[in-house]
Amino acid sequence: MAFSLDRSQSAFAEAKQYIPGGVNSPVRSFRSVGGTPPFIEKATGSKIYDIDGNAYIDYVGSYGPMILGHAHPAIVTALCEAAQRGTSYGAPTIQETELAKMVMKVLPSIEMLRMVNSGTEATMSALRLARAFTGRDKIVKFEGCYHGHHDSLLVKAGSGATTFGVPDSPGVPQSVAQNTITVPYNNIEELEAAFKASGEEIAAVIIEPTPGNMGLILPKEGYLQQVQAVCQKHGALLIFDEVMSGFRSAYGGSQAVYGIKPDLTCLGKVIGGGLPVAAYGGRRDIMEQVSPAGPMYQAGTLSGNPLAMAAGIATMKLLGSSNNFFVKLNDNTIALTEGLRTQAERVGLNLQFHRIGSMFSMFFSNEPVYDYQSACKSNVKAFNVYFHSMLEQGIYLAPSQFETGFMSAAHSDADIAITIKASAKAFQKVVEVCGK
Ligand SMILES: *Cc1c(COP(=O)(O)O)cnc(C)c1O
């Protein structure tokens, strides 16, 4: 049967009349790769199925959360049980403390934690808290790091913005943007220079320790330690945005990998087990400033939602159930990326492969990629050819060169072998269309 997206095409046309661009989050629209996004009917394990009846091996994993694969029986059961007890109370539950404790056990830098509903809310609140705690207004972020879509951080913000070529959104007031200082990632001199110029005014540095929103980029040796030292020297807080990297780069996040204790950490994606959950937390003396313990206001009608807590707790239980869980996930990610590298080299393509834990990226560039500028040198056209060939062969990758891929515990050796085989064909096509 020939690959067809006819039904998705009509669904997309209709959606566009009611929803801006037909989607509720921009990257889903396939704008950068062109074509029609498959409309999804269901997903289970490592597979996702569209309304045209196509099945795909899924490496998007809802952009990170689905570390157990889709519709994991333990999560489905936990959700059904929770739903029968009511879906929201606007009152405290034991489960909120339970999930908070589970998270803190794995990320010891977090001494207190507040649950919110999205990563955007987590970083927005963490910044307000840093400003409240230090009495300073400015913040530093890194080019290509994405922390959500609120005003202060929608400056030089990575994937969505990178893909669409609008690093700064209209509607962000100049008065807000001017309090955001942006410097390149992996360049300590530029960060030092920013602090030299306005160190007294900087409340916090917010960083994706292993950025995943300009594709996956890894820190140079000692870089994160240097960032922390600069913060400490100037009395600015260090905020690790581990919304993506938490439980993905390693069980304890990138802070475990690099041995750094940030002042505050933002989490999301995996901790909600596929439901809308995120959190911010960190040093007790800072977190005690959060309302109602302290004066910094932050609230949420559905925060700590019982369904979301149930999914989060069930996920955390499985992640912690065996040491082998993360070993296997890492090994599978290595097997996939090394398999892809071999196939690329066979047709003479020299690409940049990055991976950490269950996150991976492949840049269509023959130069090292270490920051936003170097990521942007990738051959986007070659990526697009590769992407569509993979999609037609039943492999679902994120529709942008600047997104990260995710391995789940549901991916089998057979899935990986099929993906590598499909890649051989896709790389061949890239060479035919774009050259080497
Ligand atoms: C996804 C992401 C966010 C935003 O989370 P949402 O739940 O989409 O608001 C923030 N920071 C990082 C690092 C992310 O990857």
The ligand as an SDF file (V2000), in Angstrom:
LIG
                    3D

 15 15  0  0  0  0  0  0  0  0999 V2000
    9.5570   21.8910   26.8020 C   0  0  0  0  0  0  0  0  0  0  0  0
   10.4320   22.7980   27.5740 C   0  0  0  0  0  0  0  0  0  0  0  0
    9.9290   23.8870   28.2970 C   0  0  0  0  0  0  0  0  0  0  0  0
    8.4920   24.3030   28.2160 C   0  0  0  0  0  0  0  0  0  0  0  0
    7.6380   23.3650   28.7220 O   0  0  0  0  0  0  0  0  0  0  0  0
    6.0680   23.4460   28.3050 P   0  0  0  0  0  0  0  0  0  0  0  0
    5.4620   22.3900   29.1420 O   0  0  0  0  0  0  0  0  0  0  0  0
    6.0350   23.2010   26.8390 O   0  0  0  0  0  0  0  0  0  0  0  0
    5.6110   24.8120   28.6570 O   0  0  0  0  0  0  0  0  0  0  0  0
   10.7840   24.6110   29.0830 C   0  0  0  0  0  0  0  0  0  0  0  0
   12.0950   24.3150   29.1320 N   0  0  0  0  0  0  0  0  0  0  0  0
   12.6280   23.2930   28.4380 C   0  0  0  0  0  0  0  0  0  0  0  0
   14.0760   23.0070   28.5460 C   0  0  0  0  0  0  0  0  0  0  0  0
   11.8200   22.5190   27.6130 C   0  0  0  0  0  0  0  0  0  0  0  0
   12.3740   21.5370   26.8870 O   0  0  0  0  0  0  0  0  0  0  0  0
  1  2  1  0
  2  3  1  0
  2 14  2  0
  3  4  1  0
  3 10  2  0
  4  5  1  0
  5  6  1  0
  6  7  2  0
  6  8  1  0
  6  9  1  0
 10 11  1  0
 11 12  2  0
 12 13  1  0
 12 14  1  0
 14 15  1  0
M  END
$$$$
